[in-house]
């Protein structure tokens, strides 16, 4: 497969896919902060359509620079405001009849041709979404019951450090669930049989008392300079905030942007940044090799993720990794558990 063919394959639809129900993937979306765009992908005065969480959305950046997002369909006659919509000050203007929506209150503020605004839309008439900008990204808070954020977006210093390189961005469409992707990180046995590692990784897993978790994997990596001890630290804050630091051979930060579109479809973007002294220096070849190897591993996993189903009662053997404990911890990200204070996993 050529480089161009591989790039196309990563985002291509798959044929003859079983339904989400057949694959046990229709269990709802976990709540949390999720990345939807890079900050520089939405200019002041620009409107864009999005689809995440089986919902059509319209996102815009007002003249004040703030980002707002609402459900996409106008309450008037149902026009999709993400296509052809305009920014009027800080309001979203529908392309059909110029009804203008406020992104905080979810009400219609102006109808240019009407003497009076109908009372049904003078009060909240469309869903508004909590938005944050951090780490050069735009984040949305998802909760199926529209509950307020239960935690915040974590600031990642390297993402805005001028000593670190611009993001290198790679994209995939994964036809699976975000929980299956996340579970992959504690499935130690697959590293040998999918990725061809000589040994199974040894790791320290830390389960937070809130919504955070992280792991530290010790690895031995072959290089032109011989085998080097390395470390991979993976951190998550909720299901949608995931970042990985590689140390030892070449300092690398991976921001894993994974957002559900449908129960069985994910938008995946991997953003890499490295110290400029490494990325542009004598070790540049090694820096590129690190990124290529991680991308290769995701390609290998995607072949499985695109077709696998979720096994609610898996048969686990020794050596599999702490999959049951991971599932117990991950259950707190679903709305049925949102009312209770999360217990330590």
C-alpha positions in Angstrom: 0.0 0.0 0.0 1.5 3.4 -1.0 1.6 6.3 1.4 -1.3 7.9 -0.5 -3.4 4.7 -0.5 -2.8 4.3 3.3 -4.0 7.9 4.0 -7.1 7.3 2.0 -7.7 3.9 3.6 -7.6 5.4 7.1 -10.7 7.5 6.5 -12.6 5.3 4.0 -16.0 3.8 4.8 -16.1 0.0 5.3 -18.4 -2.3 3.4 -20.9 -4.8 4.8 -20.6 -3.6 8.3 -22.9 -5.1 10.9 -25.2 -2.7 12.8 -24.2 -1.1 16.0 -26.9 -3.3 17.8 -25.4 -6.5 16.3 -22.0 -5.4 17.7 -23.3 -4.4 21.2 -22.2 -0.9 20.6 -25.6 0.8 21.1 -25.1 1.4 24.9 -25.0 5.2 24.8 -22.1 7.7 24.7 -19.9 8.3 27.8 -20.0 11.9 29.1 -17.0 14.2 29.1 -15.1 16.9 27.2 -14.4 16.1 23.6 -12.4 17.9 20.9 -14.3 19.0 17.9 -11.9 21.3 16.0 -8.5 22.8 16.2 -8.8 26.5 17.2 -7.3 27.7 13.9 -10.0 25.8 12.0 -12.7 28.3 13.0 -12.1 32.0 12.2 -13.8 35.0 13.6 -17.2 35.3 11.8 -17.1 31.7 10.5 -19.9 29.1 10.9 -19.3 25.4 10.4 -21.5 22.3 10.5 -20.5 19.4 12.7 -22.0 16.0 13.5 -21.1 14.3 16.8 -23.0 12.1 19.2 -25.6 11.4 16.5 -26.5 15.1 16.5 -26.3 17.8 13.8 -24.6 20.9 15.2 -23.7 24.4 14.1 -20.6 26.0 15.6 -19.4 29.6 15.1 -17.0 32.1 16.4 -18.5 35.5 17.2 -17.0 38.9 16.6 -15.9 38.8 20.2 -13.7 35.8 19.4 -15.7 33.4 21.6 -16.9 30.1 20.2 -20.6 29.0 20.5 -22.5 25.9 19.4 -26.2 25.0 19.2 -28.2 22.2 17.7 -28.2 22.8 14.0 -31.9 22.9 12.9 -33.7 26.3 13.0 -37.0 26.1 14.9 -38.7 28.2 12.2 -38.8 25.8 9.2 -36.0 23.5 9.9 -33.0 24.9 7.9 -29.6 23.5 8.9 -27.8 26.6 10.2 -24.4 25.1 9.8 -24.7 25.3 6.0 -24.9 28.8 4.8 -25.4 30.3 8.2 -23.8 33.6 9.0 -22.5 35.4 12.1 -24.3 38.6 13.0 -22.3 40.2 15.8 -22.1 37.3 18.2 -25.4 35.7 17.0 -25.9 32.8 14.6 -28.1 33.8 11.6 -30.1 31.2 9.9 -29.5 31.1 6.1 -33.2 30.7 5.3 -35.0 33.7 6.9 -32.2 35.3 9.0 -33.6 34.3 12.4 -30.7 35.1 14.8 -29.9 32.8 17.7 -28.0 33.5 20.9 -25.5 30.8 21.7 -25.6 31.2 25.5 -29.4 31.4 26.1 -30.5 29.3 23.2 -33.2 31.9 22.2 -34.0 33.8 19.1 -32.9 37.4 19.6 -33.8 38.9 16.3 -36.1 38.3 13.3 -35.4 41.2 10.9 -38.7 41.1 9.0 -41.0 40.5 12.0 -42.7 43.0 14.3 -42.6 40.5 17.2 -40.6 37.4 18.1 -42.9 34.4 18.8 -43.0 33.6 22.5 -42.0 30.0 21.9 -38.5 31.1 20.8 -38.1 34.1 23.2 -37.5 31.4 25.8 -34.9 28.6 25.4 -35.8 26.7 22.3 -32.6 25.0 21.2 -29.8 23.2 23.0 -26.7 25.1 23.7 -23.4 23.4 24.4 -20.7 24.1 26.9 -17.5 25.1 25.0 -13.9 25.5 26.1 -10.8 26.5 24.2 -7.5 25.0 25.5 -4.4 23.4 24.1 -5.1 25.1 20.7 -8.3 23.1 20.4 -12.1 23.6 20.8 -13.8 21.3 23.2 -17.5 20.5 23.7 -19.0 19.0 26.9 -21.3 16.1 26.1 -23.8 14.7 28.6 -26.9 12.8 27.5 -29.0 14.6 30.1 -27.5 18.0 29.4 -25.9 18.1 32.9 -23.3 20.8 33.5 -19.6 19.9 33.3 -18.5 17.6 36.1 -14.8 18.3 35.5 -12.7 20.7 33.3 -10.4 20.6 30.4 -6.8 20.0 31.4 -4.1 22.4 30.3 -1.2 20.7 28.5 1.8 23.0 28.7 3.7 21.6 25.7 0.7 22.3 23.4 1.3 26.0 23.6 5.1 26.1 24.4 7.0 27.9 21.6 9.9 25.6 22.1 7.8 22.7 20.9 6.9 22.1 17.2 3.6 22.8 15.5 1.2 19.9 15.5 1.6 17.1 13.0 -1.9 15.9 12.3 -3.0 12.5 11.2 -6.6 11.3 10.7 -8.6 8.1 10.9 -12.2 7.0 10.8 -12.6 4.2 13.2 -15.8 2.2 12.9 -16.1 1.2 16.6 -16.7 2.5 20.1 -14.6 4.8 22.1 -14.6 2.4 25.0 -13.2 -0.4 22.9 -10.4 1.9 21.8 -9.7 2.9 25.4 -9.7 -0.7 26.6 -6.9 -1.5 24.2 -4.5 0.4 26.5 -4.8 -2.2 29.2 -4.9 -5.2 26.9 -1.2 -6.0 27.3 -1.3 -9.3 25.4 -2.3 -7.7 22.1 1.0 -5.8 21.9 2.8 -9.0 20.9 0.3 -10.5 18.6 -0.9 -7.3 16.8 2.1 -5.0 17.0 4.9 -7.7 17.0 6.7 -6.5 20.2 9.2 -9.0 21.4 7.9 -8.9 25.0 4.7 -7.9 26.7 5.0 -4.4 28.2 5.1 -4.0 31.9 3.0 -1.2 33.3 1.9 0.6 36.3 -1.8 1.6 36.2 -3.2 4.3 38.4 -7.0 4.7 38.8 -8.1 8.2 40.0 -10.7 8.9 42.6 -12.6 11.2 40.2 -12.6 10.9 36.4 -8.8 10.6 35.7 -6.6 7.6 35.1 -3.1 7.1 33.8 -0.6 4.4 33.1 3.2 4.2 32.8 4.7 1.5 30.5 8.3 0.6 30.5 9.6 -0.3 27.0 12.8 -1.4 25.3 13.1 0.2 21.9 15.5 -0.9 19.2 17.4 2.0 17.5 20.4 2.5 15.3 22.3 3.2 18.6 21.1 -0.1 20.1 18.3 -0.9 22.6 17.2 2.0 24.7 15.0 2.0 27.7 11.9 4.1 27.2 8.8 5.1 29.0 5.2 5.8 27.7 3.0 7.7 30.1 -0.7 7.8 29.1 -3.1 10.1 30.9 -6.9 10.5 30.5 -9.4 12.9 32.1 -12.7 11.4 31.2 -13.1 9.5 28.0 -12.4 12.4 25.6 -9.2 13.9 27.0 -6.2 11.6 26.2 -2.6 12.4 25.9 0.6 10.3 25.8 4.2 11.3 26.6 7.1 9.3 25.1 10.4 9.7 26.8 13.8 8.0 26.5 14.6 7.9 22.8 12.8 11.1 21.7 10.6 13.4 23.7 7.2 13.3 22.0 3.7 14.4 23.1 0.7 12.8 21.4 -2.7 14.4 21.8 -5.3 11.7 20.9 -8.4 13.5 19.7 -11.2 10.9 19.6 -14.9 12.0 19.4 -17.9 9.7 18.7 -20.0 10.6 15.6 -22.3 7.6 15.9 -22.3 4.6 18.3 -20.1 2.7 15.8 -18.1 5.6 14.3 -15.3 7.7 15.7 -13.5 10.7 14.4 -9.8 10.2 15.3 -7.0 12.7 15.0 -3.5 12.2 16.4 -1.6 15.4 17.0 2.1 15.2 17.7 4.5 17.8 19.0 8.1 17.5 19.9 10.9 19.8 21.1 12.0 21.8 18.1 15.6 21.1 19.0 14.8 17.4 18.4 12.3 17.7 15.5 14.6 20.0 13.5 18.0 18.8 14.8 20.4 15.9 14.3 17.8 13.5 15.8 15.0 14.5 13.3 15.0 11.1 11.7 14.4 9.3 15.0 11.7 11.9 15.9 9.9 11.1 12.6 10.3 7.3 13.2 8.6 7.6 16.6 5.5 9.1 15.0 5.5 6.7 12.1 5.6 3.7 14.5 2.7 5.0 16.6 0.6 5.6 13.4 1.5 2.1 12.2 0.2 0.6 15.5 -3.1 2.5 15.2 -3.4 1.2 11.6 -3.0 -2.3 12.9 -5.5 -1.8 15.7 -8.0 -0.2 13.3 -8.3 -3.4 11.3 -9.7 -5.1 14.5 -11.7 -2.2 15.9 -13.6 -1.7 12.6 -15.2 -5.1 12.9 -15.1 -6.1 16.6 -18.1 -6.3 18.8 -18.3 -5.5 22.5 -18.3 -8.6 24.7 -20.1 -7.7 28.0 -19.0 -10.9 29.6 -15.6 -11.7 28.2 -13.7 -14.8 29.0 -10.4 -13.5 30.5 -7.2 -15.5 31.1 -4.1 -14.6 33.0 -1.8 -12.3 31.0 -4.8 -10.4 29.5 -4.3 -7.3 31.6 -6.8 -5.7 34.1 -9.7 -5.5 31.7 -12.4 -6.1 34.3 -11.1 -3.4 36.5 -10.8 -1.1 33.6 -14.5 -1.7 32.8 -15.5 -1.1 36.4 -13.7 2.2 36.3 -14.9 3.3 32.9 -18.6 2.7 33.9 -18.5 6.0 35.8 -18.4 7.9 32.5 -21.9 6.8 31.6 -24.9 8.9 32.7 -26.5 6.1 34.8 -23.6 6.6 37.2 -23.5 10.4 37.0 -25.6 10.9 40.1 -23.3 9.0 42.5 -19.9 10.2 43.6 -17.4 8.0 41.8 -15.7 5.4 44.0 -12.1 4.6 43.6 -11.8 1.8 41.0 
